[in-house]
Amino acid sequence: MGLQLLGLVRQLDAVCQVLTELEQQIDLEYRAHPDAEVVSSIPGLGTALGARLLAEIGDDRTRFADARGLKAFAGAAPVTRASGKSSFVHARRAKNDRIAATGYVWALAAVRHDSDWAVRYRARRDAGDRHAAALRKLFNMMLGKLHHCLATGQVYDPSLAFPPPSPTEGRPTTP
């Protein structure tokens, strides 16, 4: 029994060593990518999630003509089914599952570590969305910001992403 356990511990140590080396290699490759600075500037995206997103989205910037295409591919954009007077909005089922899973973790990390995204999340929850739906809607918004940043080559700027309301916003207009 003791020898078997010792053998298993050695195997586990070898696997841990390989995983550490793989993590270091992913970090090096990610940082060498031309879009790594842009992707890393967005809240919630670190090396692992940023590398996964870049790998799934690809380098071809013409692949998604606009943010709507990227959102649909990732499964963040809702699907509306309408017939007659009935209309139903559902979460998209046909999607890239790896990006969708990444999006859930990305949105959760952004909510926990960035006050702007936390405010947006709380607003969605106060509007009646459940946790997963609120995160999916945030992920939808985040993909729009990511698409814009990648298309323009600009790093994420929260003051541009969430500008303060204008002084006339919310006031009734008089003729």
CYANA upper distance limits for C-alpha pairs under 8 A (distance plus 0.5 A):
  1 MET  CA      5 LEU  CA      6.74
  2 GLY  CA      6 LEU  CA      6.65
  3 LEU  CA      7 GLY  CA      6.62
  4 GLN  CA      8 LEU  CA      6.72
  5 LEU  CA      9 VAL  CA      6.67
  6 LEU  CA     10 ARG  CA      6.78
  7 GLY  CA     11 GLN  CA      6.80
  8 LEU  CA     12 LEU  CA      6.62
  9 VAL  CA     13 ASP  CA      6.61
 10 ARG  CA     14 ALA  CA      6.74
 11 GLN  CA     15 VAL  CA      6.77
 12 LEU  CA     16 CYS  CA      6.63
 13 ASP  CA     17 GLN  CA      6.67
 14 ALA  CA     18 VAL  CA      6.80
 15 VAL  CA     19 LEU  CA      6.66
 16 CYS  CA     20 THR  CA      6.66
 17 GLN  CA     21 GLU  CA      6.81
 18 VAL  CA     22 LEU  CA      6.60
 19 LEU  CA     23 GLU  CA      6.53
 20 THR  CA     24 GLN  CA      6.75
 21 GLU  CA     25 GLN  CA      6.72
 22 LEU  CA     26 ILE  CA      6.64
 23 GLU  CA     27 ASP  CA      6.66
 24 GLN  CA     28 LEU  CA      6.77
 25 GLN  CA     29 GLU  CA      6.66
 26 ILE  CA     30 TYR  CA      6.39
 26 ILE  CA     47 THR  CA      8.47
 26 ILE  CA     48 ALA  CA      8.34
 26 ILE  CA     51 ALA  CA      8.05
 27 ASP  CA     31 ARG  CA      6.62
 27 ASP  CA     47 THR  CA      6.72
 27 ASP  CA     48 ALA  CA      8.30
 28 LEU  CA     32 ALA  CA      6.77
 29 GLU  CA     33 HIS  CA      6.98
 30 TYR  CA     36 ALA  CA      6.73
 30 TYR  CA     47 THR  CA      7.34
 30 TYR  CA     50 GLY  CA      8.35
 30 TYR  CA     51 ALA  CA      6.23
 31 ARG  CA     36 ALA  CA      6.15
 31 ARG  CA     37 GLU  CA      8.16
 32 ALA  CA     36 ALA  CA      7.71
 35 ASP  CA     39 VAL  CA      6.69
 35 ASP  CA    150 LEU  CA      7.62
 35 ASP  CA    153 GLY  CA      8.17
 36 ALA  CA     40 SER  CA      6.35
 36 ALA  CA     50 GLY  CA      7.99
 37 GLU  CA     41 SER  CA      6.69
 37 GLU  CA    155 VAL  CA      7.54
 38 VAL  CA     42 ILE  CA      7.73
 38 VAL  CA    149 CYS  CA      7.15
 38 VAL  CA    150 LEU  CA      7.33
 38 VAL  CA    153 GLY  CA      7.30
 38 VAL  CA    154 GLN  CA      6.89
 38 VAL  CA    155 VAL  CA      5.04
 38 VAL  CA    156 TYR  CA      7.22
 39 VAL  CA     45 LEU  CA      7.37
 39 VAL  CA     50 GLY  CA      6.66
 39 VAL  CA    146 LEU  CA      7.70
 39 VAL  CA    149 CYS  CA      8.48
 39 VAL  CA    150 LEU  CA      8.22
 39 VAL  CA    155 VAL  CA      8.02
 40 SER  CA     45 LEU  CA      6.11
 40 SER  CA     46 GLY  CA      6.34
 40 SER  CA     47 THR  CA      7.86
 40 SER  CA     50 GLY  CA      7.11
 41 SER  CA     45 LEU  CA      8.07
 41 SER  CA    155 VAL  CA      6.30
 41 SER  CA    156 TYR  CA      5.93
 42 ILE  CA    146 LEU  CA      8.02
 42 ILE  CA    155 VAL  CA      8.13
 42 ILE  CA    156 TYR  CA      5.98
 43 PRO  CA    109 ALA  CA      8.24
 43 PRO  CA    110 ALA  CA      5.73
 43 PRO  CA    113 HIS  CA      7.94
 43 PRO  CA    114 ASP  CA      7.05
 44 GLY  CA    106 TRP  CA      5.75
 44 GLY  CA    107 ALA  CA      7.31
 44 GLY  CA    108 LEU  CA      8.19
 44 GLY  CA    109 ALA  CA      5.27
 44 GLY  CA    110 ALA  CA      4.68
 44 GLY  CA    111 VAL  CA      8.42
 44 GLY  CA    113 HIS  CA      7.65
 44 GLY  CA    114 ASP  CA      8.48
 45 LEU  CA     49 LEU  CA      6.08
 45 LEU  CA     50 GLY  CA      5.82
 45 LEU  CA    106 TRP  CA      6.76
 45 LEU  CA    109 ALA  CA      8.41
 45 LEU  CA    110 ALA  CA      8.36
 46 GLY  CA     50 GLY  CA      6.06
 47 THR  CA     51 ALA  CA      6.32
 48 ALA  CA     52 ARG  CA      6.73
 49 LEU  CA     53 LEU  CA      6.62
 49 LEU  CA    102 THR  CA      6.96
 49 LEU  CA    106 TRP  CA      7.62
 50 GLY  CA     54 LEU  CA      6.63
 51 ALA  CA     55 ALA  CA      6.52
 52 ARG  CA     56 GLU  CA      6.69
 52 ARG  CA     99 ILE  CA      8.24
 52 ARG  CA    102 THR  CA      8.12
 53 LEU  CA     57 ILE  CA      6.43
 53 LEU  CA     99 ILE  CA      6.98
 53 LEU  CA    102 THR  CA      7.95
 54 LEU  CA     58 GLY  CA      6.16
 54 LEU  CA     59 ASP  CA      7.90
 56 GLU  CA     98 ARG  CA      8.19
 56 GLU  CA     99 ILE  CA      7.38
 61 ARG  CA     65 ALA  CA      8.40
 61 ARG  CA    150 LEU  CA      8.49
 61 ARG  CA    151 ALA  CA      7.49
 64 PHE  CA     69 GLY  CA      5.84
 64 PHE  CA     70 LEU  CA      6.23
 65 ALA  CA     69 GLY  CA      7.18
 66 ASP  CA     70 LEU  CA      7.50
 66 ASP  CA    147 HIS  CA      8.03
 67 ALA  CA     71 LYS  CA      6.58
 67 ALA  CA    143 LEU  CA      7.55
 67 ALA  CA    144 GLY  CA      5.75
 67 ALA  CA    147 HIS  CA      6.16
 67 ALA  CA    148 HIS  CA      7.99
 68 ARG  CA     72 ALA  CA      6.60
 68 ARG  CA     77 ALA  CA      7.97
 68 ARG  CA    144 GLY  CA      8.22
 69 GLY  CA     73 PHE  CA      6.63
 70 LEU  CA     74 ALA  CA      6.62
 70 LEU  CA    143 LEU  CA      7.72
 70 LEU  CA    147 HIS  CA      8.04
 71 LYS  CA     75 GLY  CA      6.58
 71 LYS  CA     76 ALA  CA      5.64
 71 LYS  CA     77 ALA  CA      5.76
 71 LYS  CA    140 ASN  CA      6.70
 71 LYS  CA    143 LEU  CA      6.80
 71 LYS  CA    144 GLY  CA      7.92
 72 ALA  CA     76 ALA  CA      6.62
 72 ALA  CA     77 ALA  CA      5.65
 72 ALA  CA     78 PRO  CA      8.41
 72 ALA  CA     92 ARG  CA      8.28
 72 ALA  CA     95 LYS  CA      7.58
 73 PHE  CA     95 LYS  CA      5.92
 73 PHE  CA     96 ASN  CA      6.58
 74 ALA  CA     95 LYS  CA      5.98
 74 ALA  CA     96 ASN  CA      5.79
 74 ALA  CA     97 ASP  CA      7.91
 74 ALA  CA     99 ILE  CA      5.96
 74 ALA  CA    100 ALA  CA      6.04
 75 GLY  CA     91 ALA  CA      8.03
 75 GLY  CA     92 ARG  CA      5.83
 75 GLY  CA     93 ARG  CA      7.47
 75 GLY  CA     94 ALA  CA      7.38
 75 GLY  CA     95 LYS  CA      5.17
 75 GLY  CA     96 ASN  CA      7.17
 75 GLY  CA     97 ASP  CA      8.34
 75 GLY  CA     99 ILE  CA      8.45
 75 GLY  CA    100 ALA  CA      6.51
 76 ALA  CA     91 ALA  CA      8.10
 76 ALA  CA     92 ARG  CA      7.58
 76 ALA  CA    100 ALA  CA      7.65
 76 ALA  CA    136 ARG  CA      6.47
 76 ALA  CA    137 LYS  CA      7.47
 76 ALA  CA    139 PHE  CA      6.89
 76 ALA  CA    140 ASN  CA      5.38
 77 ALA  CA     91 ALA  CA      7.89
 77 ALA  CA     92 ARG  CA      7.24
 77 ALA  CA    140 ASN  CA      6.70
 78 PRO  CA     89 VAL  CA      6.92
 78 PRO  CA     90 HIS  CA      6.21
 78 PRO  CA     91 ALA  CA      5.45
 78 PRO  CA     92 ARG  CA      6.01
 79 VAL  CA     89 VAL  CA      6.13
 79 VAL  CA     90 HIS  CA      5.76
 79 VAL  CA     91 ALA  CA      6.64
 79 VAL  CA     92 ARG  CA      6.17
 80 THR  CA     87 SER  CA      7.33
 80 THR  CA     88 PHE  CA      6.08
 80 THR  CA     89 VAL  CA      4.87
 80 THR  CA     90 HIS  CA      6.82
 81 ARG  CA     87 SER  CA      6.23
 81 ARG  CA     88 PHE  CA      5.69
 81 ARG  CA     89 VAL  CA      6.85
 81 ARG  CA     90 HIS  CA      8.33
 82 ALA  CA     86 SER  CA      6.10
 82 ALA  CA     87 SER  CA      4.67
 82 ALA  CA     88 PHE  CA      6.73
 83 SER  CA     87 SER  CA      6.97
 95 LYS  CA    100 ALA  CA      7.81
 96 ASN  CA    100 ALA  CA      6.75
 97 ASP  CA    101 ALA  CA      6.55
 98 ARG  CA    102 THR  CA      6.61
 99 ILE  CA    103 GLY  CA      6.41
100 ALA  CA    104 TYR  CA      6.98
101 ALA  CA    105 VAL  CA      7.18
102 THR  CA    106 TRP  CA      6.41
103 GLY  CA    107 ALA  CA      6.42
103 GLY  CA    136 ARG  CA      8.02
103 GLY  CA    139 PHE  CA      6.19
104 TYR  CA    108 LEU  CA      6.70
104 TYR  CA    132 ALA  CA      8.39
104 TYR  CA    135 LEU  CA      6.83
104 TYR  CA    136 ARG  CA      7.21
104 TYR  CA    139 PHE  CA      7.52
105 VAL  CA    109 ALA  CA      6.59
106 TRP  CA    110 ALA  CA      6.65
106 TRP  CA    139 PHE  CA      8.00
107 ALA  CA    111 VAL  CA      6.62
107 ALA  CA    135 LEU  CA      6.23
107 ALA  CA    136 ARG  CA      8.17
107 ALA  CA    138 LEU  CA      6.76
107 ALA  CA    139 PHE  CA      6.08
107 ALA  CA    142 MET  CA      8.33
108 LEU  CA    112 ARG  CA      6.78
108 LEU  CA    135 LEU  CA      7.28
109 ALA  CA    113 HIS  CA      6.64
110 ALA  CA    114 ASP  CA      5.94
110 ALA  CA    117 TRP  CA      6.65
110 ALA  CA    118 ALA  CA      7.93
111 VAL  CA    115 SER  CA      7.50
111 VAL  CA    116 ASP  CA      8.44
111 VAL  CA    117 TRP  CA      5.54
111 VAL  CA    118 ALA  CA      4.87
111 VAL  CA    121 TYR  CA      7.29
112 ARG  CA    118 ALA  CA      7.20
113 HIS  CA    118 ALA  CA      8.44
114 ASP  CA    118 ALA  CA      6.72
115 SER  CA    119 VAL  CA      6.63
116 ASP  CA    120 ARG  CA      6.99
116 ASP  CA    158 PRO  CA      8.36
116 ASP  CA    162 PHE  CA      8.07
117 TRP  CA    121 TYR  CA      6.61
117 TRP  CA    138 LEU  CA      8.19
118 ALA  CA    122 ARG  CA      6.61
119 VAL  CA    123 ALA  CA      6.66
120 ARG  CA    124 ARG  CA      6.84
120 ARG  CA    138 LEU  CA      7.92
121 TYR  CA    125 ARG  CA      6.76
121 TYR  CA    134 ALA  CA      6.61
121 TYR  CA    135 LEU  CA      7.53
121 TYR  CA    138 LEU  CA      7.42
122 ARG  CA    126 ASP  CA      6.50
123 ALA  CA    127 ALA  CA      6.60
124 ARG  CA    128 GLY  CA      7.15
124 ARG  CA    129 ASP  CA      6.17
124 ARG  CA    134 ALA  CA      6.00
125 ARG  CA    129 ASP  CA      5.36
125 ARG  CA    130 ARG  CA      6.81
125 ARG  CA    131 HIS  CA      7.49
125 ARG  CA    134 ALA  CA      6.84
129 ASP  CA    133 ALA  CA      6.27
129 ASP  CA    134 ALA  CA      6.05
130 ARG  CA    134 ALA  CA      6.55
131 HIS  CA    135 LEU  CA      6.76
132 ALA  CA    136 ARG  CA      6.57
133 ALA  CA    137 LYS  CA      6.67
134 ALA  CA    138 LEU  CA      6.74
135 LEU  CA    139 PHE  CA      6.52
136 ARG  CA    140 ASN  CA      6.66
137 LYS  CA    141 MET  CA      6.92
138 LEU  CA    142 MET  CA      6.55
139 PHE  CA    143 LEU  CA      6.59
140 ASN  CA    144 GLY  CA      7.12
141 MET  CA    145 LYS  CA      7.02
142 MET  CA    146 LEU  CA      6.56
143 LEU  CA    147 HIS  CA      6.45
144 GLY  CA    148 HIS  CA      6.74
145 LYS  CA    149 CYS  CA      6.65
145 LYS  CA    156 TYR  CA      8.21
145 LYS  CA    161 ALA  CA      7.77
146 LEU  CA    150 LEU  CA      6.57
147 HIS  CA    151 ALA  CA      6.46
148 HIS  CA    152 THR  CA      6.58
149 CYS  CA    153 GLY  CA      5.98
149 CYS  CA    154 GLN  CA      5.53
149 CYS  CA    155 VAL  CA      6.56
149 CYS  CA    156 TYR  CA      6.87
150 LEU  CA    154 GLN  CA      7.46
156 TYR  CA    161 ALA  CA      8.20
157 ASP  CA    161 ALA  CA      6.72
158 PRO  CA    162 PHE  CA      6.22
158 PRO  CA    163 PRO  CA      8.21
159 SER  CA    163 PRO  CA      5.71
159 SER  CA    164 PRO  CA      8.20
165 PRO  CA    169 GLU  CA      6.75
